[in-house]
Amino acid sequence: MATIHRESDDLLQPPPGIRSKRDLTALCEVWDSETGAFRRSTFAYLDGHDNAWFGQTPGIRKYDLTVEVLGRHLEKIPDEKIYPLATPLINTVSEADRKNLFIKRPKLLCLDNEEETALLPQMLLEEAEILEFLKRNHHPNLVKYYGCTVNRGRITGIALEKHAMVLQYRYEDDPRDLDITVCMNGIRAAVRHLHSLGLAHNDLNPMNIALDGNDSPIVLDFGSCKRFGEQLLSAGTAGWVDESYSISAQRHDESAIDKIEAWLTRERDARAKTGILCT
């Protein structure tokens, strides 16, 4: 992990704004994939000026973390490790406008892995560039992009329209019927539009599809979206891919769409058995 170490014990305090674990931006536990043993807790914090902090506590479970422990382990991350330089081709959003938008940030928990850390600025910039292109070639079933937040000359986030519901939780959180045919037609329309532009999404799954107030699907997350044949930095989500892949291709989207439709159908049937009907 690349960090700036604080030089004085007087500075071994949590960043301003950290009063409890609930103030953290992200928190997770890491387990050994072979033995199943607990290894460490990792956590991140982003302050109001887009300064990022990261820490890890080997052997300490997340429910044992205290503010004092966070203060000893949170370390400020240099901007250049996570944020790309802003370019003239990237639109920016004002401080006032960003308050009403969803700001997508770098995945700070990737700071636990040196290889993934090295990719963070590039991934944020490439997603912003794709969204700039799609802003000029928009489709109603693609998330609306407004620009980027910029601080200290670097892109610190991607400003997107907010959506309260994702498809993954539609059955759990909303008692209304869902018209699966209409939903799938919207997803397919968005993907056809991407393909017509020579792009593949490469990570379609129910967590990357929002639903607006009319249950119209909105495709999210363009971190893996690339032109056909290009190398991918990240791709696919377990359970929604046929196999691992590293090259952008429209067949990845086609396979994921089939899996999403099959999943929706299974969920509908399960609800029907309990007396909760879907279309």
C-alpha atoms as one frame of an Amber mdcrd trajectory, in Angstrom:
protein
   0.000   0.000   0.000   1.422   3.372  -1.023   0.776   5.962   1.674   2.130
   9.035   3.400   3.084   8.168   6.965   2.324  10.757   9.591   5.431  11.888
  11.401   4.211  12.693  14.901   2.241  10.900  17.557   0.201  14.098  17.800
  -1.047  13.339  14.290  -2.119   9.807  15.138  -5.716  10.913  15.276  -8.558
   9.982  12.952  -9.169  12.429  10.091 -11.602  15.257  10.865 -15.136  13.905
  10.596 -14.378  10.426  11.922 -16.366  10.003  15.107 -17.330   6.361  14.648
 -17.063   3.496  12.163 -20.253   4.739  10.540 -18.338   7.734   9.199 -16.056
   5.527   7.095 -16.548   5.576   3.320 -15.859   1.833   3.056 -15.184  -1.047
   5.427 -14.641  -4.736   4.766 -12.999  -7.882   6.101 -10.436  -9.925   4.186
 -10.413 -13.713   4.532  -7.927 -16.289   3.313  -9.426 -17.885   0.200  -7.746
 -21.238   0.888  -8.057 -21.673   4.657 -11.092 -19.497   5.317  -9.203 -17.802
   8.145  -9.746 -14.136   8.919  -6.785 -11.991   7.847  -7.558  -8.288   8.327
 -10.058  -5.464   8.227  -9.573  -2.731   5.630 -11.251   0.659   5.629 -11.247
   3.977   3.804 -12.434   7.509   4.371 -12.977  10.442   2.020 -13.252  13.915
   3.520 -15.155  16.912   2.176 -12.165  18.076   0.149 -11.676  14.726  -1.640
  -8.678  13.799   0.516  -8.525  10.012   0.800  -7.431   7.931   3.784  -6.870
   4.184   3.970  -6.021   1.726   6.710  -5.872  -1.937   7.570  -5.772  -3.831
  10.853  -4.366  -7.372  10.674  -6.134  -9.630  13.134  -8.751  -7.089  14.229
 -12.348  -7.772  13.200 -14.405  -4.851  11.985 -16.760  -4.970  14.958 -13.744
  -4.498  17.272 -12.573  -1.328  15.538 -12.686   1.824  17.650 -12.066   5.461
  16.794  -8.699   5.148  18.510  -7.744   2.147  16.357  -8.816   4.004  13.231
  -6.646   6.936  14.281  -3.582   4.703  14.533  -4.093   3.021  11.172  -5.721
   5.506   8.783  -3.090   7.088   6.552  -3.579   9.815   3.990  -3.140   8.746
   0.362  -1.306  11.019  -2.103  -3.662  12.388  -4.758  -1.549  11.015  -7.598
  -2.033   7.457  -6.346  -5.783   7.489  -6.941  -6.757  10.531  -9.017  -5.803
  11.219 -12.655  -4.882  14.685 -13.857  -7.835  16.614 -15.247  -7.791  17.237
 -18.995  -9.500  19.945 -21.091 -11.670  17.288 -22.721 -13.400  16.418 -19.439
 -16.372  18.532 -18.350 -16.533  19.538 -14.697 -19.404  20.061 -12.283 -19.584
  22.801  -9.687 -19.580  22.300  -5.926 -23.231  23.379  -5.854 -24.321  20.986
  -8.610 -22.538  17.948  -7.199 -24.711  18.028  -4.068 -27.680  16.823  -6.116
 -25.787  14.132  -8.005 -24.284  10.730  -7.281 -20.488  11.010  -7.280 -18.734
   7.808  -8.257 -15.326   7.590  -6.614 -12.265   5.406  -7.114 -12.585   2.042
  -5.355 -10.525   2.952  -2.310 -10.490  -0.579  -0.899  -8.340  -1.515  -3.906
  -5.548   0.243  -2.008  -5.123  -3.080  -0.222  -3.574  -4.454  -3.430  -0.523
  -2.834  -5.072  -1.401  -3.971  -8.604  -4.954  -2.684  -8.331  -3.754   0.551
  -6.722  -1.555   1.252  -9.737  -4.617   1.071 -12.007  -6.930   3.384 -10.059
  -6.141   6.706 -11.811  -6.273   5.108 -15.266  -9.591   3.396 -14.559 -11.219
   6.609 -13.363  -9.968   8.572 -16.370 -11.000   5.926 -18.905 -14.514   5.692
 -17.461 -14.836   9.486 -17.578 -13.709   9.491 -21.219 -16.252   6.805 -22.142
 -19.024   8.754 -20.408 -18.003  11.953 -22.206 -18.398  10.059 -25.492 -21.759
   8.624 -24.440 -22.938  12.069 -23.357 -22.594  13.088 -27.003 -24.319   9.858
 -28.078 -26.865   9.463 -25.329 -29.612   6.871 -24.935 -32.460   7.113 -22.379
 -31.596   3.725 -20.885 -28.009   4.756 -20.109 -27.232   6.656 -16.904 -27.083
  10.413 -17.365 -23.569  11.807 -16.941 -22.966  15.443 -15.982 -19.190  15.716
 -15.803 -16.463  15.183 -13.220 -15.559  16.671  -9.882 -12.095  18.214  -9.919
  -9.926  19.141  -6.969  -6.286  20.221  -6.885  -6.120  19.780 -10.662  -7.190
  16.140 -10.576 -10.392  14.242 -11.373 -11.773  13.079  -8.029 -15.134  11.649
  -9.068 -17.707  11.106 -11.807 -21.021  12.974 -11.433 -24.093  10.936 -12.394
 -27.848  11.146 -12.037 -29.049   9.598  -8.784 -31.236   6.502  -8.783 -32.742
   5.047  -5.636 -33.277   1.471  -6.821 -31.096  -1.144  -8.495 -32.508  -4.214
 -10.189 -30.823  -6.556  -7.698 -33.126  -5.361  -4.910 -36.266  -4.582  -6.898
 -38.041  -7.752  -5.786 -36.971  -7.336  -2.179 -37.694  -3.628  -1.665 -40.747
  -2.908  -3.814 -44.076  -4.745  -3.585 -45.238  -3.562  -7.018 -45.328  -5.929
  -9.956 -42.402  -5.721 -12.362 -42.982  -6.004 -16.091 -40.049  -8.213 -17.011
 -40.640  -7.893 -20.748 -40.551  -4.095 -20.631 -37.516  -4.161 -18.365 -35.559
  -6.506 -20.628 -36.560  -4.526 -23.719 -35.045  -1.417 -22.141 -31.820  -3.216
 -21.223 -31.517  -4.655 -24.719 -32.151  -1.234 -26.267 -29.345   0.291 -24.211
 -26.948  -2.504 -25.111 -27.837  -2.351 -28.808 -27.032   1.352 -28.695 -23.636
   0.659 -27.119 -22.901  -2.034 -29.690 -23.879   0.281 -32.540 -21.137   2.620
 -31.296 -18.599  -0.210 -31.253 -18.654  -0.518 -27.463 -19.335  -3.405 -25.099
 -20.308  -2.869 -21.459 -18.554  -6.060 -20.275 -20.067  -6.076 -16.769 -23.840
  -6.277 -17.004 -25.486  -7.598 -13.845 -28.451  -6.596 -11.633 -26.270  -4.346
  -9.454 -25.269  -2.329 -12.526 -28.826  -1.653 -13.668 -30.934   0.964 -11.912
 -34.682   1.468 -12.178 -36.280   4.893 -12.375 -39.654   5.806 -10.899 -41.428
   4.167 -13.844 -39.395   0.943 -13.579 -37.475   1.817 -16.739 -33.997   0.238
 -16.616 -30.934   2.486 -16.559 -27.569   0.855 -17.277 -24.846   1.956 -14.850
 -21.116   1.471 -14.261 -18.970   1.963 -17.343 -15.686   1.048 -15.701 -15.337
  -1.985 -17.984 -16.863  -0.421 -21.104 -14.440  -0.485 -24.033 -14.392  -0.735
 -27.796 -14.590  -4.226 -29.248 -11.223  -5.948 -29.125  -9.613  -3.653 -26.556
  -7.836  -4.977 -23.479  -9.824  -4.719 -20.249  -8.499  -3.582 -16.880 -11.502
  -5.102 -15.137 -14.386  -7.177 -16.413 -17.364  -9.254 -15.425 -18.911 -10.197
 -12.104 -18.944 -13.735 -10.758 -22.259 -15.418 -11.478 -22.998 -13.248 -14.503
 -20.268 -14.439 -16.874 -19.689 -17.731 -18.673 -15.924 -17.529 -18.206 -13.170
 -15.088 -17.320 -12.201 -12.693 -20.109  -9.827  -9.801 -20.701 -10.879  -8.548
 -24.157 -13.950  -6.378 -24.793 -16.616  -8.161 -26.874 -20.346  -7.847 -27.435
 -20.877 -11.546 -26.687 -20.136 -10.798 -23.018 -23.146  -8.479 -22.923 -25.369
 -10.918 -24.809 -24.560 -13.707 -22.351 -25.155 -11.439 -19.350 -28.532 -10.322
 -20.723 -29.647 -13.950 -20.996 -28.562 -14.567 -17.404 -30.377 -11.474 -16.137
 -33.600 -12.469 -17.876 -33.361 -16.021 -16.510 -32.760 -14.651 -13.014 -35.734
 -12.290 -13.234 -37.917 -15.172 -14.359 -36.787 -17.336 -11.430 -37.444 -14.496
  -9.002 -40.891 -13.917 -10.493 -41.743 -17.596 -10.143 -40.513 -17.662  -6.562
 -42.668 -14.653  -5.710 -45.659 -16.239  -7.410 -45.341 -19.260  -5.125 -45.586
 -16.985  -2.102 -48.528 -15.080  -3.554 -46.541 -12.042  -4.731 -47.224 -11.714
  -8.423 -45.029 -10.218 -11.130 -45.822  -9.676 -14.783
